[in-house]
Amino acid sequence: MEPSRVRALTFASFAALLPSFDLRAQGNSAAAAEAAVTDFAAAERALADAPKLPKSPAGAAVRTAVRSSPDGTQRAWIVGYPGVLASAPSKPDAIELIVEDVASGKRSTTRFECADFNHDRRRGPVWSADGGVLVAYDVQGKETAYKACADLVRNGEARPFLREEDWSVRSVAASAAGTVAIALQHAWNGSSAVLVCGADGESRVVIDPGKSRCVSAAPSPDGRQIALLLDDQVAVAPATGGEPRKLAALDHADNYVTADRDVPTWLADGKSFVVAAGGDVVHVDVSNGELHRWNAAALGGTAADVVVLPGDAIAAAIALHETDANLADVVMHAGCASKSRYLDLVWLDLKSGKSQGSSIADKWVVGDWADMPKVGSLVARFGH
């Protein structure tokens, strides 16, 4: 195996892409049956109507954003537990996937030992086309290298979806058609690749981003194209493999405040997608390139995430900005805080390119924005 070459990936069967894909499905929103949100006023009403966030178990150190199932009957999130490596025997870090039935409140919990309890939102949970939940994580591999893992969970039982030595997972995403895209980075040399496969994890094809590094990837609703967030551009590539085609330039992929990185979100017609990248929100058309870009001046801060509301007319941008730490930060972080973080939720008109602040503006963030009641609830309801 040549670790310096992308082709050294040991994935089986690169050809005959995705023969089992169901191309009838269009759109991958968790709120497919929701009424269309066509203007800023309707978006504000949707924000007010967002359900309460579920409570996580006591003792969990972190929690990802909550994600609703395509039919809205279930929701899933991940909590992290730090290990104790100095103990005998050592206790590794762990994450737990919690899946809750919305009507009854009944939960199932699936635990995974991993290399880092501080779970990256880009790694899931992601609802699959057939009602399962995908979770990606890394474990310690040979020597000090990572081993990329992804599992598909149904009814609390996990089965291996991906195992790849010397690679680390950057993101996982799925479409309603059954396509799954997993962005990977090599543990030794930093090269990257995108694995495209069917809902069962087979029929695998690799997209090589070339000299650029892939931060995240997402399949289009029909499974035919893969949106790519690279470290220097937003691009698209055929799901059957091939060279990525640049749609918009970037100075960098992460935002300035938290170093978060987003996963592209496709609109239901499969013709365009949006992504929070380089502190901006970028809307690109796969045929015509960049359509709109909202920068810090329009957002009130640097973009950390973006959610497309039903109807594909309005999106919600989560923007963060920092100031010197206030007293609450100093107390909260035992005197170690140097900055206070504030959040703005901004409505974006995907047709006209206009933006407007929501009722959530300049709100002090304690910990992760995903736990903020209204913002986290909006993401849980409409996030992909």
BALOBA-1460 file (C-alpha; in Angstrom, 3 decimals):
// residues 384
<rec num="1" residu="m" x="0.000" y="0.000" z="0.000"/>
<rec num="2" residu="e" x="1.315" y="3.426" z="-0.951"/>
<rec num="3" residu="p" x="-0.011" y="5.805" z="1.736"/>
<rec num="4" residu="s" x="1.031" y="8.859" z="-0.290"/>
<rec num="5" residu="r" x="-1.289" y="8.032" z="-3.151"/>
<rec num="6" residu="v" x="-5.065" y="8.322" z="-3.090"/>
<rec num="7" residu="r" x="-5.292" y="5.250" z="-5.263"/>
<rec num="8" residu="a" x="-3.779" y="3.271" z="-2.381"/>
<rec num="9" residu="l" x="-7.233" y="3.140" z="-0.767"/>
<rec num="10" residu="t" x="-8.192" y="-0.478" z="-0.275"/>
<rec num="11" residu="f" x="-11.881" y="0.007" z="-1.075"/>
<rec num="12" residu="a" x="-13.313" y="-2.858" z="-3.071"/>
<rec num="13" residu="s" x="-15.101" y="-2.527" z="-6.400"/>
<rec num="14" residu="f" x="-14.564" y="0.983" z="-7.718"/>
<rec num="15" residu="a" x="-16.588" y="0.324" z="-10.865"/>
<rec num="16" residu="a" x="-20.280" y="-0.353" z="-11.469"/>
<rec num="17" residu="l" x="-21.412" y="2.573" z="-9.358"/>
<rec num="18" residu="l" x="-24.520" y="2.282" z="-7.249"/>
<rec num="19" residu="p" x="-26.633" y="-0.159" z="-9.222"/>
<rec num="20" residu="s" x="-29.221" y="-0.351" z="-6.451"/>
<rec num="21" residu="f" x="-29.942" y="3.368" z="-6.199"/>
<rec num="22" residu="d" x="-33.544" y="4.477" z="-6.214"/>
<rec num="23" residu="l" x="-33.494" y="7.663" z="-8.292"/>
<rec num="24" residu="r" x="-37.159" y="8.454" z="-7.727"/>
<rec num="25" residu="a" x="-36.559" y="10.383" z="-4.518"/>
<rec num="26" residu="q" x="-36.033" y="14.110" z="-4.766"/>
<rec num="27" residu="g" x="-34.967" y="16.267" z="-1.835"/>
<rec num="28" residu="n" x="-33.388" y="15.147" z="1.392"/>
<rec num="29" residu="s" x="-34.908" y="17.471" z="3.965"/>
<rec num="30" residu="a" x="-35.979" y="16.060" z="7.300"/>
<rec num="31" residu="a" x="-39.075" y="18.192" z="6.870"/>
<rec num="32" residu="a" x="-40.149" y="17.100" z="3.395"/>
<rec num="33" residu="a" x="-43.840" y="17.228" z="4.339"/>
<rec num="34" residu="e" x="-43.596" y="20.667" z="5.956"/>
<rec num="35" residu="a" x="-45.348" y="23.656" z="4.378"/>
<rec num="36" residu="a" x="-43.100" y="25.791" z="2.199"/>
<rec num="37" residu="v" x="-41.468" y="28.795" z="3.873"/>
<rec num="38" residu="t" x="-41.549" y="31.480" z="1.215"/>
<rec num="39" residu="d" x="-40.583" y="34.700" z="3.013"/>
<rec num="40" residu="f" x="-38.871" y="36.049" z="6.116"/>
<rec num="41" residu="a" x="-42.125" y="36.393" z="8.053"/>
<rec num="42" residu="a" x="-42.935" y="32.713" z="7.495"/>
<rec num="43" residu="a" x="-39.396" y="31.825" z="8.552"/>
<rec num="44" residu="e" x="-39.886" y="33.705" z="11.806"/>
<rec num="45" residu="r" x="-43.079" y="31.747" z="12.452"/>
<rec num="46" residu="a" x="-41.249" y="28.486" z="11.787"/>
<rec num="47" residu="l" x="-38.623" y="29.523" z="14.327"/>
<rec num="48" residu="a" x="-41.301" y="30.246" z="16.933"/>
<rec num="49" residu="d" x="-42.987" y="26.879" z="16.295"/>
<rec num="50" residu="a" x="-39.802" y="24.789" z="16.576"/>
<rec num="51" residu="p" x="-40.219" y="22.004" z="19.174"/>
<rec num="52" residu="k" x="-38.148" y="21.869" z="22.345"/>
<rec num="53" residu="l" x="-34.786" y="20.122" z="22.273"/>
<rec num="54" residu="p" x="-34.607" y="16.754" z="24.014"/>
<rec num="55" residu="k" x="-32.526" y="16.388" z="27.163"/>
<rec num="56" residu="s" x="-29.303" y="14.376" z="27.070"/>
<rec num="57" residu="p" x="-28.216" y="11.886" z="29.749"/>
<rec num="58" residu="a" x="-26.393" y="13.230" z="32.792"/>
<rec num="59" residu="g" x="-22.629" y="13.046" z="32.534"/>
<rec num="60" residu="a" x="-22.380" y="13.686" z="28.788"/>
<rec num="61" residu="a" x="-19.625" y="16.180" z="28.021"/>
<rec num="62" residu="v" x="-20.745" y="17.273" z="24.545"/>
<rec num="63" residu="r" x="-23.755" y="16.933" z="22.278"/>
<rec num="64" residu="t" x="-24.101" y="17.321" z="18.532"/>
<rec num="65" residu="a" x="-26.971" y="19.040" z="16.779"/>
<rec num="66" residu="v" x="-30.209" y="17.037" z="16.879"/>
<rec num="67" residu="r" x="-31.421" y="15.671" z="13.528"/>
<rec num="68" residu="s" x="-34.998" y="14.667" z="12.691"/>
<rec num="69" residu="s" x="-35.841" y="11.622" z="10.580"/>
<rec num="70" residu="p" x="-37.256" y="12.223" z="7.065"/>
<rec num="71" residu="d" x="-40.801" y="11.522" z="8.291"/>
<rec num="72" residu="g" x="-40.367" y="13.594" z="11.454"/>
<rec num="73" residu="t" x="-41.306" y="10.742" z="13.801"/>
<rec num="74" residu="q" x="-37.814" y="10.274" z="15.277"/>
<rec num="75" residu="r" x="-34.813" y="12.390" z="16.126"/>
<rec num="76" residu="a" x="-31.200" y="11.483" z="16.742"/>
<rec num="77" residu="w" x="-28.171" y="13.066" z="18.340"/>
<rec num="78" residu="i" x="-24.747" y="12.080" z="19.660"/>
<rec num="79" residu="v" x="-23.257" y="12.700" z="23.091"/>
<rec num="80" residu="g" x="-19.612" y="12.302" z="24.026"/>
<rec num="81" residu="y" x="-17.900" y="10.918" z="27.116"/>
<rec num="82" residu="p" x="-14.184" y="11.512" z="27.778"/>
<rec num="83" residu="g" x="-12.125" y="8.483" z="28.677"/>
<rec num="84" residu="v" x="-9.633" y="7.982" z="31.493"/>
<rec num="85" residu="l" x="-6.445" y="6.703" z="29.881"/>
<rec num="86" residu="a" x="-4.475" y="6.804" z="33.122"/>
<rec num="87" residu="s" x="-6.772" y="4.321" z="34.804"/>
<rec num="88" residu="a" x="-6.091" y="0.587" z="34.979"/>
<rec num="89" residu="p" x="-7.421" y="-0.678" z="32.704"/>
<rec num="90" residu="s" x="-7.594" y="2.455" z="30.574"/>
<rec num="91" residu="k" x="-11.022" y="3.735" z="29.590"/>
<rec num="92" residu="p" x="-11.105" y="5.129" z="26.035"/>
<rec num="93" residu="d" x="-13.235" y="8.022" z="24.848"/>
<rec num="94" residu="a" x="-16.739" y="7.086" z="23.764"/>
<rec num="95" residu="i" x="-19.746" y="8.489" z="21.950"/>
<rec num="96" residu="e" x="-23.360" y="7.414" z="22.161"/>
<rec num="97" residu="l" x="-26.007" y="7.676" z="19.482"/>
<rec num="98" residu="i" x="-29.421" y="8.402" z="20.987"/>
<rec num="99" residu="v" x="-32.507" y="7.849" z="18.834"/>
<rec num="100" residu="e" x="-35.805" y="9.040" z="20.265"/>
<rec num="101" residu="d" x="-39.366" y="8.376" z="19.169"/>
<rec num="102" residu="v" x="-40.961" y="11.827" z="19.185"/>
<rec num="103" residu="a" x="-44.479" y="10.686" z="20.144"/>
<rec num="104" residu="s" x="-43.624" y="8.277" z="22.957"/>
<rec num="105" residu="g" x="-40.246" y="9.593" z="24.092"/>
<rec num="106" residu="k" x="-38.862" y="6.038" z="23.968"/>
<rec num="107" residu="r" x="-35.128" y="5.960" z="23.315"/>
<rec num="108" residu="s" x="-32.470" y="3.559" z="22.092"/>
<rec num="109" residu="t" x="-28.787" y="4.123" z="22.821"/>
<rec num="110" residu="t" x="-25.805" y="2.735" z="20.911"/>
<rec num="111" residu="r" x="-22.277" y="3.209" z="22.247"/>
<rec num="112" residu="f" x="-19.021" y="3.429" z="20.270"/>
<rec num="113" residu="e" x="-15.481" y="3.583" z="21.604"/>
<rec num="114" residu="c" x="-13.517" y="6.156" z="19.626"/>
<rec num="115" residu="a" x="-10.375" y="8.272" z="19.450"/>
<rec num="116" residu="d" x="-12.077" y="11.544" z="20.482"/>
<rec num="117" residu="f" x="-15.283" y="12.079" z="22.469"/>
<rec num="118" residu="n" x="-15.626" y="15.632" z="21.076"/>
<rec num="119" residu="h" x="-17.696" y="14.467" z="18.116"/>
<rec num="120" residu="d" x="-17.617" y="16.551" z="14.923"/>
<rec num="121" residu="r" x="-21.097" y="17.394" z="13.583"/>
<rec num="122" residu="r" x="-19.935" y="16.546" z="10.073"/>
<rec num="123" residu="r" x="-19.669" y="12.900" z="11.123"/>
<rec num="124" residu="g" x="-23.344" y="12.463" z="11.900"/>
<rec num="125" residu="p" x="-25.854" y="11.442" z="12.925"/>
<rec num="126" residu="v" x="-27.162" y="11.219" z="9.345"/>
<rec num="127" residu="w" x="-30.452" y="9.556" z="8.467"/>
<rec num="128" residu="s" x="-30.159" y="7.041" z="5.643"/>
<rec num="129" residu="a" x="-32.736" y="6.597" z="2.895"/>
<rec num="130" residu="d" x="-34.152" y="3.458" z="4.530"/>
<rec num="131" residu="g" x="-34.554" y="4.874" z="8.046"/>
<rec num="132" residu="g" x="-31.222" y="3.879" z="9.537"/>
<rec num="133" residu="v" x="-28.749" y="6.278" z="11.123"/>
<rec num="134" residu="l" x="-25.152" y="6.662" z="9.952"/>
<rec num="135" residu="v" x="-22.468" y="7.527" z="12.484"/>
<rec num="136" residu="a" x="-18.810" y="8.049" z="11.541"/>
<rec num="137" residu="y" x="-15.864" y="8.183" z="13.941"/>
<rec num="138" residu="d" x="-12.152" y="7.379" z="14.226"/>
<rec num="139" residu="v" x="-10.416" y="4.811" z="16.384"/>
<rec num="140" residu="q" x="-6.721" y="4.393" z="17.071"/>
<rec num="141" residu="g" x="-5.232" y="2.208" z="14.366"/>
<rec num="142" residu="k" x="-1.793" y="0.698" z="13.967"/>
<rec num="143" residu="e" x="0.885" y="2.559" z="15.922"/>
<rec num="144" residu="t" x="-0.503" y="6.114" z="16.223"/>
<rec num="145" residu="a" x="-2.489" y="6.278" z="12.968"/>
<rec num="146" residu="y" x="-6.249" y="6.515" z="12.873"/>
<rec num="147" residu="k" x="-8.704" y="4.037" z="11.456"/>
<rec num="148" residu="a" x="-11.795" y="5.486" z="9.773"/>
<rec num="149" residu="c" x="-15.074" y="3.880" z="10.812"/>
<rec num="150" residu="a" x="-18.717" y="4.345" z="9.912"/>
<rec num="151" residu="d" x="-21.617" y="2.291" z="11.263"/>
<rec num="152" residu="l" x="-25.251" y="2.012" z="10.207"/>
<rec num="153" residu="v" x="-27.590" y="1.776" z="13.200"/>
<rec num="154" residu="r" x="-31.102" y="0.339" z="13.206"/>
<rec num="155" residu="n" x="-33.172" y="-0.365" z="16.326"/>
<rec num="156" residu="g" x="-30.150" y="0.272" z="18.512"/>
<rec num="157" residu="e" x="-27.995" y="-2.298" z="16.691"/>
<rec num="158" residu="a" x="-24.926" y="-1.136" z="14.757"/>
<rec num="159" residu="r" x="-23.323" y="-2.879" z="11.811"/>
<rec num="160" residu="p" x="-20.031" y="-1.866" z="10.163"/>
<rec num="161" residu="f" x="-20.481" y="0.317" z="7.095"/>
<rec num="162" residu="l" x="-16.837" y="1.378" z="6.607"/>
<rec num="163" residu="r" x="-13.474" y="0.330" z="8.062"/>
<rec num="164" residu="e" x="-10.313" y="1.833" z="6.550"/>
<rec num="165" residu="e" x="-6.864" y="1.779" z="8.140"/>
<rec num="166" residu="d" x="-4.733" y="4.955" z="8.143"/>
<rec num="167" residu="w" x="-7.624" y="7.230" z="7.173"/>
<rec num="168" residu="s" x="-9.697" y="9.663" z="9.234"/>
<rec num="169" residu="v" x="-13.352" y="10.577" z="8.601"/>
<rec num="170" residu="r" x="-14.069" y="14.213" z="7.782"/>
<rec num="171" residu="s" x="-17.774" y="14.005" z="6.950"/>
<rec num="172" residu="v" x="-20.623" y="11.669" z="6.070"/>
<rec num="173" residu="a" x="-23.806" y="12.579" z="4.175"/>
<rec num="174" residu="a" x="-26.661" y="10.687" z="2.523"/>
<rec num="175" residu="s" x="-29.369" y="11.461" z="-0.001"/>
<rec num="176" residu="a" x="-32.966" y="10.295" z="-0.232"/>
<rec num="177" residu="a" x="-31.956" y="8.280" z="-3.299"/>
<rec num="178" residu="g" x="-29.636" y="6.143" z="-1.180"/>
<rec num="179" residu="t" x="-26.279" y="7.646" z="-2.118"/>
<rec num="180" residu="v" x="-23.745" y="8.024" z="0.685"/>
<rec num="181" residu="a" x="-20.652" y="10.257" z="0.445"/>
<rec num="182" residu="i" x="-17.839" y="9.977" z="3.004"/>
<rec num="183" residu="a" x="-14.962" y="12.468" z="2.967"/>
<rec num="184" residu="l" x="-11.671" y="11.034" z="4.245"/>
<rec num="185" residu="q" x="-8.210" y="12.369" z="5.061"/>
<rec num="186" residu="h" x="-5.068" y="10.282" z="5.185"/>
<rec num="187" residu="a" x="-3.641" y="10.030" z="8.683"/>
<rec num="188" residu="w" x="-0.008" y="10.264" z="7.568"/>
<rec num="189" residu="n" x="0.269" y="12.696" z="4.668"/>
<rec num="190" residu="g" x="-2.976" y="14.693" z="4.772"/>
<rec num="191" residu="s" x="-4.183" y="13.725" z="1.295"/>
<rec num="192" residu="s" x="-7.945" y="13.369" z="0.948"/>
<rec num="193" residu="a" x="-10.535" y="11.385" z="-0.952"/>
<rec num="194" residu="v" x="-14.311" y="11.053" z="-1.165"/>
<rec num="195" residu="l" x="-15.900" y="7.615" z="-1.078"/>
<rec num="196" residu="v" x="-19.253" y="7.336" z="-2.861"/>
<rec num="197" residu="c" x="-21.317" y="4.233" z="-2.228"/>
<rec num="198" residu="g" x="-24.804" y="2.787" z="-2.088"/>
<rec num="199" residu="a" x="-27.069" y="2.565" z="0.936"/>
<rec num="200" residu="d" x="-25.613" y="-0.834" z="1.792"/>
<rec num="201" residu="g" x="-22.022" y="0.447" z="1.716"/>
<rec num="202" residu="e" x="-21.148" y="-1.410" z="-1.478"/>
<rec num="203" residu="s" x="-20.584" y="-0.326" z="-5.118"/>
<rec num="204" residu="r" x="-17.847" y="2.051" z="-4.057"/>
<rec num="205" residu="v" x="-16.215" y="4.741" z="-6.168"/>
<rec num="206" residu="v" x="-13.507" y="7.202" z="-5.099"/>
<rec num="207" residu="i" x="-13.366" y="10.881" z="-6.081"/>
<rec num="208" residu="d" x="-9.855" y="12.335" z="-5.999"/>
<rec num="209" residu="p" x="-9.851" y="16.098" z="-5.204"/>
<rec num="210" residu="g" x="-6.308" y="16.437" z="-6.517"/>
<rec num="211" residu="k" x="-4.071" y="18.948" z="-4.796"/>
<rec num="212" residu="s" x="-6.979" y="20.431" z="-2.828"/>
<rec num="213" residu="r" x="-8.044" y="18.828" z="0.431"/>
<rec num="214" residu="c" x="-11.659" y="17.850" z="0.847"/>
<rec num="215" residu="v" x="-13.322" y="19.174" z="3.996"/>
<rec num="216" residu="s" x="-16.780" y="17.660" z="3.414"/>
<rec num="217" residu="a" x="-18.989" y="16.187" z="0.705"/>
<rec num="218" residu="a" x="-22.712" y="15.603" z="0.106"/>
<rec num="219" residu="p" x="-24.659" y="13.739" z="-2.604"/>
<rec num="220" residu="s" x="-27.371" y="15.455" z="-4.638"/>
<rec num="221" residu="p" x="-30.994" y="14.386" z="-4.036"/>
<rec num="222" residu="d" x="-30.928" y="12.049" z="-7.059"/>
<rec num="223" residu="g" x="-27.514" y="10.674" z="-6.134"/>
<rec num="224" residu="r" x="-25.855" y="11.637" z="-9.416"/>
<rec num="225" residu="q" x="-23.594" y="14.475" z="-8.238"/>
<rec num="226" residu="i" x="-21.417" y="15.135" z="-5.205"/>
<rec num="227" residu="a" x="-21.066" y="18.631" z="-3.730"/>
<rec num="228" residu="l" x="-17.541" y="19.207" z="-2.433"/>
<rec num="229" residu="l" x="-16.252" y="21.699" z="0.097"/>
<rec num="230" residu="l" x="-12.514" y="21.867" z="-0.550"/>
<rec num="231" residu="d" x="-9.992" y="23.951" z="1.361"/>
<rec num="232" residu="d" x="-9.779" y="26.499" z="-1.482"/>
<rec num="233" residu="q" x="-13.039" y="26.176" z="-3.406"/>
<rec num="234" residu="v" x="-16.600" y="24.900" z="-3.630"/>
<rec num="235" residu="a" x="-16.867" y="22.252" z="-6.336"/>
<rec num="236" residu="v" x="-19.008" y="19.456" z="-7.752"/>
<rec num="237" residu="a" x="-18.120" y="16.050" z="-9.221"/>
<rec num="238" residu="p" x="-20.049" y="13.186" z="-10.840"/>
<rec num="239" residu="a" x="-20.954" y="10.419" z="-8.402"/>
<rec num="240" residu="t" x="-19.476" y="7.983" z="-10.919"/>
<rec num="241" residu="g" x="-16.050" y="9.545" z="-10.347"/>
<rec num="242" residu="g" x="-14.132" y="12.171" z="-12.238"/>
<rec num="243" residu="e" x="-12.341" y="15.432" z="-11.701"/>
<rec num="244" residu="p" x="-14.080" y="18.028" z="-9.476"/>
<rec num="245" residu="r" x="-15.350" y="21.125" z="-11.262"/>
<rec num="246" residu="k" x="-14.813" y="24.451" z="-9.481"/>
<rec num="247" residu="l" x="-17.948" y="26.518" z="-8.797"/>
<rec num="248" residu="a" x="-16.693" y="29.209" z="-6.388"/>
<rec num="249" residu="a" x="-13.320" y="30.249" z="-4.977"/>
<rec num="250" residu="l" x="-12.507" y="30.307" z="-1.240"/>
<rec num="251" residu="d" x="-9.658" y="31.729" z="0.798"/>
<rec num="252" residu="h" x="-10.211" y="28.887" z="3.269"/>
<rec num="253" residu="a" x="-12.996" y="26.499" z="4.260"/>
<rec num="254" residu="d" x="-13.397" y="27.062" z="8.005"/>
<rec num="255" residu="n" x="-14.860" y="30.020" z="9.883"/>
<rec num="256" residu="y" x="-12.715" y="32.346" z="11.967"/>
<rec num="257" residu="v" x="-14.494" y="32.016" z="15.301"/>
<rec num="258" residu="t" x="-14.767" y="28.297" z="16.018"/>
<rec num="259" residu="a" x="-12.865" y="26.714" z="13.100"/>
<rec num="260" residu="d" x="-16.094" y="24.794" z="12.373"/>
<rec num="261" residu="r" x="-16.565" y="23.347" z="8.918"/>
<rec num="262" residu="d" x="-19.909" y="22.805" z="7.243"/>
<rec num="263" residu="v" x="-21.364" y="20.115" z="4.960"/>
<rec num="264" residu="p" x="-23.030" y="21.298" z="1.719"/>
<rec num="265" residu="t" x="-26.849" y="21.330" z="1.697"/>
<rec num="266" residu="w" x="-28.581" y="20.630" z="-1.606"/>
<rec num="267" residu="l" x="-31.831" y="22.249" z="-2.620"/>
<rec num="268" residu="a" x="-34.570" y="19.743" z="-3.460"/>
<rec num="269" residu="d" x="-34.372" y="20.231" z="-7.240"/>
<rec num="270" residu="g" x="-30.729" y="19.124" z="-7.247"/>
<rec num="271" residu="k" x="-29.623" y="22.137" z="-9.272"/>
<rec num="272" residu="s" x="-27.871" y="24.125" z="-6.539"/>
<rec num="273" residu="f" x="-26.563" y="23.888" z="-2.984"/>
<rec num="274" residu="v" x="-25.490" y="26.155" z="-0.141"/>
<rec num="275" residu="v" x="-22.616" y="25.861" z="2.307"/>
<rec num="276" residu="a" x="-21.088" y="27.900" z="5.120"/>
<rec num="277" residu="a" x="-17.461" y="28.274" z="4.068"/>
<rec num="278" residu="g" x="-14.653" y="30.700" z="4.794"/>
<rec num="279" residu="g" x="-16.925" y="32.635" z="7.143"/>
<rec num="280" residu="d" x="-19.444" y="33.271" z="4.338"/>
<rec num="281" residu="v" x="-22.568" y="31.493" z="3.136"/>
<rec num="282" residu="v" x="-22.145" y="30.572" z="-0.528"/>
<rec num="283" residu="h" x="-25.002" y="29.554" z="-2.840"/>
<rec num="284" residu="v" x="-23.849" y="27.870" z="-6.054"/>
<rec num="285" residu="d" x="-25.572" y="26.529" z="-9.136"/>
<rec num="286" residu="v" x="-24.009" y="23.362" z="-10.538"/>
<rec num="287" residu="s" x="-24.317" y="24.692" z="-14.097"/>
<rec num="288" residu="n" x="-23.612" y="28.398" z="-13.645"/>
<rec num="289" residu="g" x="-21.373" y="28.638" z="-10.579"/>
<rec num="290" residu="e" x="-21.766" y="31.128" z="-7.745"/>
<rec num="291" residu="l" x="-25.216" y="32.705" z="-7.386"/>
<rec num="292" residu="h" x="-24.997" y="34.557" z="-4.065"/>
<rec num="293" residu="r" x="-22.487" y="35.071" z="-1.285"/>
<rec num="294" residu="w" x="-23.345" y="36.522" z="2.123"/>
<rec num="295" residu="n" x="-20.297" y="37.760" z="4.011"/>
<rec num="296" residu="a" x="-19.730" y="38.840" z="7.620"/>
<rec num="297" residu="a" x="-21.170" y="42.282" z="6.946"/>
<rec num="298" residu="a" x="-24.480" y="40.755" z="5.854"/>
<rec num="299" residu="l" x="-24.500" y="38.106" z="8.572"/>
<rec num="300" residu="g" x="-23.241" y="40.036" z="11.586"/>
<rec num="301" residu="g" x="-20.424" y="37.529" z="12.067"/>
<rec num="302" residu="t" x="-18.763" y="34.521" z="10.483"/>
<rec num="303" residu="a" x="-21.002" y="31.737" z="9.212"/>
<rec num="304" residu="a" x="-20.842" y="28.499" z="11.201"/>
<rec num="305" residu="d" x="-23.768" y="26.641" z="9.636"/>
<rec num="306" residu="v" x="-26.690" y="27.114" z="7.271"/>
<rec num="307" residu="v" x="-30.085" y="25.380" z="7.153"/>
<rec num="308" residu="v" x="-32.439" y="25.419" z="4.157"/>
<rec num="309" residu="l" x="-36.110" y="25.697" z="5.104"/>
<rec num="310" residu="p" x="-38.896" y="23.810" z="3.258"/>
<rec num="311" residu="g" x="-39.653" y="25.264" z="-0.165"/>
<rec num="312" residu="d" x="-36.004" y="26.124" z="-0.895"/>
<rec num="313" residu="a" x="-36.708" y="29.864" z="-0.875"/>
<rec num="314" residu="i" x="-35.338" y="30.798" z="2.555"/>
<rec num="315" residu="a" x="-32.270" y="29.626" z="4.486"/>
<rec num="316" residu="a" x="-31.172" y="30.305" z="8.053"/>
<rec num="317" residu="a" x="-27.530" y="31.219" z="8.604"/>
<rec num="318" residu="i" x="-25.933" y="30.742" z="12.017"/>
<rec num="319" residu="a" x="-23.278" y="33.439" z="12.433"/>
<rec num="320" residu="l" x="-20.906" y="33.922" z="15.373"/>
<rec num="321" residu="h" x="-18.775" y="36.849" z="16.487"/>
<rec num="322" residu="e" x="-16.457" y="37.386" z="19.442"/>
<rec num="323" residu="t" x="-15.606" y="40.154" z="21.886"/>
<rec num="324" residu="d" x="-13.341" y="40.258" z="24.912"/>
<rec num="325" residu="a" x="-14.588" y="37.942" z="27.658"/>
<rec num="326" residu="n" x="-17.277" y="39.220" z="29.992"/>
<rec num="327" residu="l" x="-17.646" y="38.300" z="33.654"/>
<rec num="328" residu="a" x="-20.005" y="35.410" z="32.885"/>
<rec num="329" residu="d" x="-17.400" y="33.833" z="30.580"/>
<rec num="330" residu="v" x="-14.679" y="34.197" z="33.195"/>
<rec num="331" residu="v" x="-16.849" y="32.501" z="35.805"/>
<rec num="332" residu="m" x="-18.105" y="29.819" z="33.406"/>
<rec num="333" residu="h" x="-14.589" y="28.857" z="32.332"/>
<rec num="334" residu="a" x="-12.846" y="29.220" z="35.698"/>
<rec num="335" residu="g" x="-10.932" y="32.334" z="34.689"/>
<rec num="336" residu="c" x="-9.563" y="30.825" z="31.469"/>
<rec num="337" residu="a" x="-11.866" y="32.530" z="28.959"/>
<rec num="338" residu="s" x="-10.361" y="35.270" z="26.812"/>
<rec num="339" residu="k" x="-13.340" y="35.817" z="24.506"/>
<rec num="340" residu="s" x="-17.126" y="36.012" z="24.697"/>
<rec num="341" residu="r" x="-19.045" y="34.468" z="21.808"/>
<rec num="342" residu="y" x="-22.311" y="35.806" z="20.423"/>
<rec num="343" residu="l" x="-24.721" y="34.393" z="17.864"/>
<rec num="344" residu="d" x="-26.912" y="35.908" z="15.169"/>
<rec num="345" residu="l" x="-29.517" y="33.913" z="13.230"/>
<rec num="346" residu="v" x="-29.984" y="35.540" z="9.834"/>
<rec num="347" residu="w" x="-32.618" y="34.794" z="7.181"/>
<rec num="348" residu="l" x="-31.342" y="34.500" z="3.606"/>
<rec num="349" residu="d" x="-33.508" y="34.815" z="0.484"/>
<rec num="350" residu="l" x="-32.082" y="32.226" z="-1.917"/>
<rec num="351" residu="k" x="-33.875" y="33.788" z="-4.872"/>
<rec num="352" residu="s" x="-32.961" y="37.477" z="-4.488"/>
<rec num="353" residu="g" x="-29.829" y="37.260" z="-2.363"/>
<rec num="354" residu="k" x="-31.296" y="39.539" z="0.319"/>
<rec num="355" residu="s" x="-30.729" y="38.952" z="4.031"/>
<rec num="356" residu="q" x="-32.557" y="39.981" z="7.188"/>
<rec num="357" residu="g" x="-31.823" y="39.448" z="10.858"/>
<rec num="358" residu="s" x="-34.145" y="37.197" z="12.817"/>
<rec num="359" residu="s" x="-35.504" y="37.674" z="16.328"/>
<rec num="360" residu="i" x="-32.345" y="35.943" z="17.586"/>
<rec num="361" residu="a" x="-29.556" y="38.513" z="17.495"/>
<rec num="362" residu="d" x="-26.406" y="39.122" z="19.521"/>
<rec num="363" residu="k" x="-27.171" y="36.245" z="21.896"/>
<rec num="364" residu="w" x="-24.440" y="35.112" z="24.276"/>
<rec num="365" residu="v" x="-23.449" y="31.516" z="23.530"/>
<rec num="366" residu="v" x="-22.752" y="29.176" z="26.432"/>
<rec num="367" residu="g" x="-20.862" y="26.197" z="25.042"/>
<rec num="368" residu="d" x="-22.156" y="25.040" z="21.644"/>
<rec num="369" residu="w" x="-24.817" y="26.909" z="19.668"/>
<rec num="370" residu="a" x="-26.486" y="23.525" z="18.980"/>
<rec num="371" residu="d" x="-27.765" y="23.589" z="22.565"/>
<rec num="372" residu="m" x="-29.392" y="27.018" z="22.231"/>
<rec num="373" residu="p" x="-33.134" y="26.274" z="22.511"/>
<rec num="374" residu="k" x="-34.557" y="27.986" z="19.428"/>
<rec num="375" residu="v" x="-31.539" y="27.700" z="17.114"/>
<rec num="376" residu="g" x="-30.884" y="24.083" z="18.021"/>
<rec num="377" residu="s" x="-34.589" y="23.315" z="17.565"/>
<rec num="378" residu="l" x="-34.645" y="24.907" z="14.107"/>
<rec num="379" residu="v" x="-31.657" y="22.802" z="13.068"/>
<rec num="380" residu="a" x="-33.269" y="19.678" z="14.554"/>
<rec num="381" residu="r" x="-36.442" y="20.283" z="12.573"/>
<rec num="382" residu="f" x="-34.987" y="21.243" z="9.201"/>
<rec num="383" residu="g" x="-31.306" y="20.246" z="9.213"/>
<rec num="384" residu="h" x="-30.219" y="17.590" z="6.745"/>
